[in-house]
């Protein structure tokens, strides 16, 4: 499930999962920082992973993971545009956690909507 969460975050930010996990800084650093912060937040919220476990996934230490989670919370309270992007991402991640029968109904609705 953690890989699916990372894939969704990567797609939303137009980066790769490898980008999320890499240690070095690159040209897309600002985008990568925000994406990593979101990854830390959702891995904690959805999978209840410990800070060190999340740190291993994103190649950061537990203090950086904690800072990232708090940063997302701060942005959600103060930045409407960020909150809007966050909600779109959260909706896509929430789909992963739907019960199978609900997910199948969701898929049928989307397919029906696309064929109209």
GROMACS elastic network, one bead per residue, 0.5 to 0.9 nm:
[ bonds ]
;  ai    aj funct       b0    kb
    1     4     6  0.51503   500
    1     5     6  0.64028   500
    1     6     6  0.87678   500
    1    47     6  0.82025   500
    1    96     6  0.80013   500
    2     5     6  0.51299   500
    2     6     6  0.62724   500
    2     7     6  0.86229   500
    2    43     6  0.67372   500
    2    47     6  0.76446   500
    2    57     6  0.87566   500
    3     6     6  0.50430   500
    3     7     6  0.60727   500
    3     8     6  0.86776   500
    3    17     6  0.82788   500
    4     8     6  0.62529   500
    4     9     6  0.86559   500
    4    93     6  0.82940   500
    4    96     6  0.79902   500
    5     8     6  0.52784   500
    5     9     6  0.63106   500
    5    10     6  0.86127   500
    5    39     6  0.74023   500
    5    42     6  0.75167   500
    5    43     6  0.74835   500
    5    93     6  0.62878   500
    5    96     6  0.82461   500
    6     9     6  0.51232   500
    6    10     6  0.60192   500
    6    11     6  0.86033   500
    6    16     6  0.88075   500
    6    17     6  0.61187   500
    6    20     6  0.77624   500
    6    36     6  0.89745   500
    6    39     6  0.63601   500
    6    43     6  0.86460   500
    7    10     6  0.50244   500
    7    11     6  0.61464   500
    7    12     6  0.86161   500
    7    16     6  0.75050   500
    7    17     6  0.59893   500
    8    11     6  0.51825   500
    8    12     6  0.62063   500
    8    13     6  0.86663   500
    8    89     6  0.75823   500
    8    92     6  0.72454   500
    8    93     6  0.69136   500
    9    12     6  0.51738   500
    9    13     6  0.62707   500
    9    14     6  0.85393   500
    9    15     6  0.84659   500
    9    16     6  0.89198   500
    9    17     6  0.82544   500
    9    20     6  0.89217   500
    9    35     6  0.65033   500
    9    36     6  0.85735   500
    9    38     6  0.74585   500
    9    39     6  0.68152   500
    9    89     6  0.70844   500
    9    93     6  0.84795   500
   10    13     6  0.51841   500
   10    14     6  0.58671   500
   10    16     6  0.52567   500
   10    17     6  0.57015   500
   10    18     6  0.89736   500
   10    19     6  0.81917   500
   10    20     6  0.73232   500
   10    35     6  0.71832   500
   11    15     6  0.62870   500
   11    16     6  0.72193   500
   11    17     6  0.86445   500
   12    15     6  0.79343   500
   12    35     6  0.87176   500
   12    85     6  0.89672   500
   12    88     6  0.89849   500
   12    89     6  0.70119   500
   13    16     6  0.85246   500
   13    31     6  0.70377   500
   13    32     6  0.81793   500
   13    34     6  0.88494   500
   13    35     6  0.66883   500
   14    31     6  0.89381   500
   15    18     6  0.82617   500
   15    19     6  0.63260   500
   15    20     6  0.77420   500
   15    28     6  0.88308   500
   15    31     6  0.84237   500
   15    32     6  0.78676   500
   15    35     6  0.87839   500
   16    19     6  0.50960   500
   16    20     6  0.67051   500
   16    21     6  0.89502   500
   17    20     6  0.50582   500
   17    21     6  0.64535   500
   17    22     6  0.87609   500
   18    21     6  0.51043   500
   18    22     6  0.59951   500
   19    22     6  0.53328   500
   19    23     6  0.86264   500
   19    32     6  0.70304   500
   20    23     6  0.86077   500
   20    32     6  0.63290   500
   20    33     6  0.83824   500
   20    35     6  0.69835   500
   20    36     6  0.58407   500
   20    39     6  0.82336   500
   20    58     6  0.63208   500
   20    59     6  0.86645   500
   21    36     6  0.81277   500
   21    56     6  0.89123   500
   21    57     6  0.67264   500
   21    59     6  0.58022   500
   21    60     6  0.86845   500
   22    25     6  0.80308   500
   22    58     6  0.73111   500
   22    59     6  0.67272   500
   23    58     6  0.81958   500
   23    59     6  0.60760   500
   23    60     6  0.76603   500
   25    28     6  0.79659   500
   25    29     6  0.58906   500
   25    32     6  0.86437   500
   26    29     6  0.52983   500
   26    32     6  0.85834   500
   27    30     6  0.82566   500
   28    31     6  0.54881   500
   28    32     6  0.60713   500
   28    33     6  0.86474   500
   29    33     6  0.59639   500
   29    34     6  0.86361   500
   30    33     6  0.52207   500
   30    34     6  0.64558   500
   30    35     6  0.86667   500
   31    34     6  0.53799   500
   31    35     6  0.61459   500
   31    36     6  0.85780   500
   32    35     6  0.50206   500
   32    36     6  0.59252   500
   32    37     6  0.84178   500
   33    36     6  0.51544   500
   33    37     6  0.61095   500
   33    38     6  0.86305   500
   33    68     6  0.86854   500
   34    37     6  0.50544   500
   34    38     6  0.62467   500
   34    39     6  0.86100   500
   34    68     6  0.84637   500
   34    72     6  0.84180   500
   35    38     6  0.50964   500
   35    39     6  0.61413   500
   35    40     6  0.86958   500
   36    40     6  0.61628   500
   36    41     6  0.85475   500
   36    58     6  0.70138   500
   36    65     6  0.88182   500
   36    68     6  0.76571   500
   37    40     6  0.51735   500
   37    41     6  0.62417   500
   37    42     6  0.87529   500
   37    65     6  0.74343   500
   37    67     6  0.83286   500
   37    69     6  0.62391   500
   37    70     6  0.88448   500
   37    71     6  0.73490   500
   37    72     6  0.65737   500
   38    42     6  0.61284   500
   38    43     6  0.84174   500
   38    68     6  0.75270   500
   38    69     6  0.74149   500
   38    72     6  0.66749   500
   38    86     6  0.83587   500
   39    42     6  0.53129   500
   39    43     6  0.59217   500
   39    44     6  0.84146   500
   39    54     6  0.85956   500
   39    58     6  0.80141   500
   39    68     6  0.88528   500
   39    69     6  0.88236   500
   40    43     6  0.52866   500
   40    44     6  0.61632   500
   40    45     6  0.85528   500
   40    51     6  0.83821   500
   40    54     6  0.62887   500
   40    55     6  0.79816   500
   40    57     6  0.89504   500
   40    58     6  0.77885   500
   40    65     6  0.59878   500
   40    66     6  0.80695   500
   40    68     6  0.64909   500
   40    69     6  0.60811   500
   41    44     6  0.53238   500
   41    45     6  0.60601   500
   41    46     6  0.84645   500
   41    65     6  0.82384   500
   41    66     6  0.87169   500
   41    68     6  0.70930   500
   41    70     6  0.82796   500
   41    72     6  0.69939   500
   41    73     6  0.85362   500
   42    46     6  0.55617   500
   42    47     6  0.75859   500
   42    48     6  0.87960   500
   42    69     6  0.86009   500
   42    90     6  0.83089   500
   42    93     6  0.84155   500
   43    46     6  0.55486   500
   43    47     6  0.53454   500
   43    48     6  0.66613   500
   43    49     6  0.63272   500
   43    50     6  0.89819   500
   43    54     6  0.67924   500
   44    47     6  0.56527   500
   44    49     6  0.51215   500
   44    50     6  0.69910   500
   44    51     6  0.76698   500
   44    54     6  0.74151   500
   44    69     6  0.82271   500
   45    48     6  0.55924   500
   45    49     6  0.80445   500
   46    49     6  0.83041   500
   46    93     6  0.88246   500
   46    94     6  0.86046   500
   46    97     6  0.85437   500
   49    52     6  0.82019   500
   49    53     6  0.60148   500
   49    54     6  0.63000   500
   50    53     6  0.51452   500
   50    54     6  0.62848   500
   50    55     6  0.85356   500
   50    62     6  0.85417   500
   51    54     6  0.51770   500
   51    55     6  0.60386   500
   51    56     6  0.87445   500
   51    61     6  0.80285   500
   51    63     6  0.77950   500
   51    64     6  0.89034   500
   51    65     6  0.61023   500
   51    66     6  0.67375   500
   52    56     6  0.62733   500
   52    57     6  0.87751   500
   52    60     6  0.85417   500
   52    61     6  0.66867   500
   52    63     6  0.86956   500
   52    65     6  0.80252   500
   53    56     6  0.52814   500
   53    57     6  0.65999   500
   53    62     6  0.81716   500
   54    57     6  0.51092   500
   54    58     6  0.63988   500
   54    59     6  0.82566   500
   54    60     6  0.80720   500
   54    61     6  0.85615   500
   54    62     6  0.75475   500
   54    65     6  0.69774   500
   55    58     6  0.53198   500
   55    59     6  0.54400   500
   55    61     6  0.50764   500
   55    62     6  0.54738   500
   55    63     6  0.86305   500
   55    64     6  0.78030   500
   55    65     6  0.60810   500
   56    59     6  0.50177   500
   56    60     6  0.65206   500
   56    61     6  0.75234   500
   56    62     6  0.86612   500
   57    60     6  0.79273   500
   58    61     6  0.87522   500
   58    65     6  0.86569   500
   60    63     6  0.81898   500
   60    64     6  0.61812   500
   60    65     6  0.67572   500
   61    64     6  0.54275   500
   61    65     6  0.64304   500
   61    66     6  0.88902   500
   62    66     6  0.62083   500
   62    67     6  0.85911   500
   63    66     6  0.51164   500
   63    67     6  0.61563   500
   63    68     6  0.85455   500
   64    68     6  0.60407   500
   64    69     6  0.86690   500
   65    68     6  0.50117   500
   65    69     6  0.63059   500
   65    70     6  0.87058   500
   66    69     6  0.52180   500
   66    70     6  0.62975   500
   66    71     6  0.85590   500
   67    70     6  0.51834   500
   67    71     6  0.60309   500
   67    72     6  0.87505   500
   68    72     6  0.63476   500
   68    73     6  0.87268   500
   69    72     6  0.53115   500
   69    73     6  0.64257   500
   69    74     6  0.87691   500
   70    73     6  0.50127   500
   70    74     6  0.61358   500
   70    75     6  0.86383   500
   71    74     6  0.50277   500
   71    75     6  0.61815   500
   71    76     6  0.85957   500
   72    75     6  0.51294   500
   72    76     6  0.61658   500
   72    77     6  0.87737   500
   73    76     6  0.51522   500
   73    77     6  0.65086   500
   73    78     6  0.89358   500
   74    77     6  0.52701   500
   74    78     6  0.63717   500
   74    79     6  0.83535   500
   75    78     6  0.51518   500
   75    79     6  0.53122   500
   75    80     6  0.82987   500
   75    82     6  0.66188   500
   75    83     6  0.73289   500
   76    79     6  0.58830   500
   76    80     6  0.72256   500
   76    82     6  0.65975   500
   76    83     6  0.51623   500
   76    84     6  0.89471   500
   76    86     6  0.79592   500
   77    80     6  0.79958   500
   77    83     6  0.79880   500
   78    82     6  0.85642   500
   78    83     6  0.84858   500
   79    82     6  0.53128   500
   79    83     6  0.62126   500
   79    84     6  0.87789   500
   80    84     6  0.61824   500
   80    85     6  0.87491   500
   81    84     6  0.50962   500
   81    85     6  0.64041   500
   81    86     6  0.85210   500
   82    85     6  0.51946   500
   82    86     6  0.59653   500
   82    87     6  0.85762   500
   83    87     6  0.60522   500
   83    88     6  0.86910   500
   84    87     6  0.52035   500
   84    88     6  0.64988   500
   84    89     6  0.88054   500
   85    88     6  0.52626   500
   85    89     6  0.63321   500
   85    90     6  0.86049   500
   86    89     6  0.51201   500
   86    90     6  0.59678   500
   86    91     6  0.85683   500
   87    91     6  0.60736   500
   87    92     6  0.86921   500
   88    91     6  0.52580   500
   88    92     6  0.65752   500
   88    93     6  0.88735   500
   89    92     6  0.52562   500
   89    93     6  0.63102   500
   89    94     6  0.85970   500
   90    93     6  0.50239   500
   90    94     6  0.58801   500
   90    95     6  0.86426   500
   91    94     6  0.50662   500
   91    95     6  0.65033   500
   92    95     6  0.54494   500
   92    96     6  0.74164   500
   93    96     6  0.55585   500
   93    97     6  0.74493   500
   94    97     6  0.53568   500
   94    98     6  0.68548   500
   95    98     6  0.53625   500
   95    99     6  0.89661   500
   95   103     6  0.71207   500
   95   106     6  0.87759   500
   96    99     6  0.86309   500
   96   103     6  0.82493   500
   97   100     6  0.87030   500
   97   103     6  0.86389   500
   98   101     6  0.80664   500
   98   102     6  0.60287   500
   98   103     6  0.56144   500
   99   102     6  0.53374   500
   99   103     6  0.61403   500
   99   104     6  0.87253   500
  100   103     6  0.50038   500
  100   104     6  0.61624   500
  100   105     6  0.86696   500
  101   104     6  0.51530   500
  101   105     6  0.63315   500
  101   106     6  0.86371   500
  102   105     6  0.50917   500
  102   106     6  0.61128   500
  102   107     6  0.86405   500
  103   107     6  0.61838   500
  103   108     6  0.86675   500
  104   107     6  0.50752   500
  104   108     6  0.62950   500
  104   109     6  0.87235   500
  105   108     6  0.50619   500
  105   109     6  0.62554   500
  105   110     6  0.87331   500
  106   109     6  0.51471   500
  106   110     6  0.63219   500
  106   111     6  0.87092   500
  107   110     6  0.51669   500
  107   111     6  0.61638   500
  107   112     6  0.85167   500
  108   111     6  0.51525   500
  108   112     6  0.60078   500
  108   113     6  0.84331   500
  109   112     6  0.50945   500
  109   113     6  0.59978   500
  109   114     6  0.85672   500
  110   114     6  0.61085   500
  110   115     6  0.86838   500
  111   114     6  0.51159   500
  111   115     6  0.63231   500
  111   116     6  0.88836   500
  112   115     6  0.52932   500
  112   116     6  0.65006   500
  113   116     6  0.54350   500
